[in-house]
Structures are given as C-alpha cells and as structure tokens.
C-alpha cells in the first residue's frame, strides 16, 4: 500500500477495546437500515454503537454521502462525512426495483426488530416497503420514518435539509449580530438532533414492545425537531410575545455573558446568576462593581450590560488567557477559551476525555473515531468498526443472516436483484 500523508489522527491513540464480555445494551436487536445522508445514518449508528446489528441497504452506487469530500484514494470511495455517520454497520447492495431484491428485504425483515428509512415521502410506498406492507411480513416490527416535514399533512411532499429548516423554524433568526441577517449554524445540528430524537423513540418503542406491547410506526421530522431546538426562547415568545433578538456573542437573558479578549486570545464567559456575576468582578479586583446595589438583579445587569463589558474588557486585556484561566477556574466562573477546531481536538480536555481515537480501516489503514459521549457501567458501548465499503457484507448477510447457499446467491446476482453490483468470494 502506498504510504499515506501524515494526518492529525496520528496524534491520537489507537482505540483500546473494552475489557468486558458485554455486546452492548442493545445486543440482539436487528435493524434494517434504508437511510442515507445524515439524520437516518447517524440515528442507526447510535443504535449500532449500543450493540444493535445494523444492516445498511444500499443501491449499487451507494449512499450519496459516500462521495462527499474530502475523499481520497486510500478510502476506496468513502468520504469523511460517510465515515463519520456509518460506524458499526454492515452494507448489502440490493436492487429495490426488482422483485428479487424486494424478496431479500422481506427475508431480512422477518427476523428484524426495526426498520429505519428517510427517503422522500412516498418512495417506500412505491417500492412496496411501507409500514403497512412490512407489518404483514413481521407484525412486531418497529418502523421509523425520518423526514423533513413529517409523513402526513399538506407539507409531507416537501424536501428539506438541515439549513432549510434552520431558516424556516426561526432558529437562524436567533444567530448572528443585530445589524445583519440571521446566520445558519454550520454544523448539521438539525440532522444530528433529529437522529437523536429518532434513536430515543426507537429505544422507547423497543422497551414498550418488551413490556408486552406491539410493533408500531414512528414518525420524526427535522422541522418539528428544529422547533424543539429553539430552546426556552420559544417558550418565552409563546408565553409573553417576546421575540429574541440577535445579540451576537452576548445574551438576551444574562449579563455579563460575552466574548472577551485577553492579551493573546479570546474566551467566553457565562454569567447566569448573581453569584457568578459577583465572582467575575471579584476576580478582576472590582468588589465595588460586584456589590453595586443596582447590579444585584438580572434586569439591572442587562440595562448596564455595555458598562460592565467595557470594565471587564479593559481588565482582561491586560493579561494572557493562561493567567485568567487559573483565576476564573479557582473562582468557579464558567469560562472557556474560544478555540479553533484543531485547538479543540488537541486540547487537554479532549485528550483526557478519551473520546477521540483511531481505529483500523480496510483500505486506509486507520481512520479517526469520535465515540459517543455515553458511558454504561455494565454494558459499555461496543468496540467501533469502521464504516463499511459499498456492499462489503453482501455475501456475509445473504449466507449467515438468511442462510442462502451459493446457488441462491448466484441466481440472485443473475436476476438483477443486486443491481449492477458484483460480489466476489471475499466479500
């Protein structure tokens, strides 16, 4: 293999396998995964990390996000975004437009616990793979649909993506500075939060079924999730008609909450109550401000926000961040340096958390792994396995999960049930 260029991942340790016999809290759960892009795949990855078996069904071209950059020859058609959201899965290629491909799906669903899909509304129905269709195959099935605007109602046909619902939900209007348009949050927060809503819903449905319930359909949408992601600002508006304004790096609710500059860096401080406000001004040697009668409640501090900011900025600018970091931490003031992404990943906090490591990859040698931020005392997250190559497990799934023999697999290949995908004896 050609030598790879140095990457930031080389600074992180190899993943250390857990030393228990646990296969994860969801061991034994089987999930047939039709999802693509981000929200669906991130949902099933969370469940896979918890021990569920995830069978990712792909067309011969694969999940479209496989092609998202950066994509280099060492990854054999896998872009970084795909690797990020598809750990701990098996990939099988099927032609869902053929009766033979659909027959394989039915065989998989017979023993499955969950189906997850995030196609445009109507696609699964046209394929004959709707909840009603698959419930006839397995009446205990939990069927989770993830969509932009829900599967029912006048907007069910609309396509929508993370940034679109950020705009439509009002989320974007919260962000940025008052003299400009609202700004999107660049990380795909609506996709990932929708994924977490869906994974929670699936776990709840599995729990209910284990307690004597039945299978059921779950509907989770990006738009409705985005309304939840507005935080308490939504309730403030609904209760009092107060529309949150854009305040950049400050706050509509507390002061002095802001970004400050030291002599060599910048940091953010959050002053959520009177005690913290007092600690901040004690740290900079201004007990007179800390004890000012007019600043002992939130309303008074908000009215004099600019005055306090100027006092603090003048003080903080005289010393380095390393100086203020110690002072603020000793005083129990919530404050943190504004870091770039490289600075964050190589920080002491990230290193000590152990959340970032590197894991083996069949063509790249090693790739980064960002673990879930969940720790179970008795059933730990399963050891990570890199996202699969397109159709990597097709033969394995057909043989081991479904019991197909070589003749049946050859017939399926010849019939077009695998589309244009060719499997080898080593797949």
ABEGO torsion letter per residue (X at the ends): XBBBBBBAAAABBBBBBBABABAEAABGBBBBBABBEAAAAAAAAAAAAAGBBBBBBBBAAEBAAAABOBBBAAAGGBBAAAAAAABGBBBBBBBAABAAAAAAAAAAAAABABBBBABBBGAAAAAGABAAAAAAABAABBBBBBBAAEABEAAAABBBBAAAAAAAAGAAAABEBAABBBBBBABBAAAAAAAAAAAAAAAAAAAAAAAGBBBBBBBBBAAAAAAAAAEAAAAAAAAAGBBBBBAEABBAABOBBBBBBBAABBBBBBBABAAAAAAAAAAAGBAAAAABAAAABAAAAAAAAAAAAAAAAAAAAABBAAAAAAAAAAAGBBBBBBBBAAAAAABAAAAAAGABBBBBBAAAGBBBBBBBABBBAABBBBBBBBBBBBGAAAAAAAAAAAGBBAAAAAAAAAAGAAEABBBBAAX
